[in-house]
Amino acid sequence: MGVLRVIGLVFLGLFLLTLALVIGAGIILLLTHTHQTQATNQTSPQPPKPQPTQGLMRVTNQAAGIAYIGPNTTASRATTA
């Protein structure tokens, strides 16, 4: 009975040692990752990209979609020669 108790205590000790190492490594990783995240978040924000405005026009009181801006025409479809 004494041999089984010693074997059980050895396995229990190895399990607790492994658990302690995993928890310690997790805490160290969490602390170092938190420091890097804070350093990254403290950088200045990037300015927004400028949006193209040339050739655009605000269209009101019309259905959403493409608006034709050009000379007046009565053509309802394109014709080919």
C-alpha positions as a printed NumPy array, in Angstrom:
array([[  0.   ,   0.   ,   0.   ],
       [  2.893,   2.399,   0.661],
       [  4.268,   2.053,  -2.897],
       [  0.942,   3.028,  -4.484],
       [  0.69 ,   6.038,  -2.19 ],
       [  4.191,   7.212,  -3.203],
       [  3.395,   6.762,  -6.908],
       [  0.15 ,   8.699,  -6.484],
       [  1.904,  11.528,  -4.655],
       [  4.571,  11.724,  -7.378],
       [  1.925,  12.006, -10.099],
       [  0.03 ,  14.583,  -8.05 ],
       [  3.21 ,  16.605,  -7.589],
       [  4.009,  16.478, -11.309],
       [  0.447,  17.55 , -12.153],
       [  0.558,  20.485,  -9.723],
       [  3.995,  21.534, -11.003],
       [  2.755,  21.47 , -14.611],
       [ -0.354,  23.423, -13.655],
       [  1.734,  26.05 , -11.849],
       [  4.045,  26.426, -14.869],
       [  1.125,  26.843, -17.288],
       [ -0.568,  29.434, -15.07 ],
       [  2.718,  31.32 , -14.584],
       [  3.451,  31.353, -18.308],
       [ -0.094,  32.601, -18.993],
       [  0.273,  35.446, -16.504],
       [  3.635,  36.473, -17.977],
       [  2.215,  36.37 , -21.504],
       [ -0.787,  38.424, -20.441],
       [  1.385,  41.071, -18.788],
       [  3.762,  41.394, -21.735],
       [  0.929,  41.423, -24.294],
       [ -0.97 ,  44.106, -22.345],
       [  2.137,  46.31 , -22.382],
       [  2.497,  45.954, -26.175],
       [ -1.206,  46.674, -26.725],
       [ -1.063,  49.862, -24.678],
       [  2.026,  51.039, -26.561],
       [  0.293,  50.379, -29.891],
       [ -2.902,  52.189, -28.879],
       [ -0.994,  55.317, -27.843],
       [  0.201,  56.075, -31.373],
       [ -1.495,  58.871, -33.254],
       [ -4.553,  57.853, -35.301],
       [ -4.245,  57.736, -39.07 ],
       [ -6.011,  60.567, -40.916],
       [ -8.992,  59.463, -43.008],
       [ -8.469,  58.995, -46.731],
       [ -9.794,  61.842, -48.847],
       [-12.931,  60.9  , -50.771],
       [-13.126,  61.674, -54.503],
       [-15.322,  64.699, -55.194],
       [-14.588,  65.508, -58.827],
       [-17.452,  64.603, -61.156],
       [-19.907,  63.945, -58.34 ],
       [-23.162,  65.802, -57.833],
       [-25.883,  65.631, -55.214],
       [-29.124,  64.383, -56.732],
       [-32.415,  65.103, -54.963],
       [-36.029,  64.264, -55.778],
       [-34.963,  61.409, -58.04 ],
       [-34.74 ,  57.672, -57.644],
       [-31.518,  56.345, -56.214],
       [-29.052,  55.211, -58.82 ],
       [-27.105,  56.798, -61.634],
       [-28.044,  60.287, -62.749],
       [-27.293,  61.443, -66.296],
       [-25.588,  64.809, -66.339],
       [-25.196,  65.957, -69.913],
       [-26.967,  67.632, -72.811],
       [-30.71 ,  67.168, -73.125],
       [-31.628,  64.131, -75.207],
       [-34.786,  62.31 , -76.197],
       [-33.034,  59.046, -77.05 ],
       [-34.417,  56.091, -75.174],
       [-31.712,  53.659, -76.281],
       [-28.344,  53.594, -77.988],
       [-28.226,  53.009, -81.715],
       [-25.33 ,  51.68 , -83.738],
       [-24.492,  52.601, -87.289]])
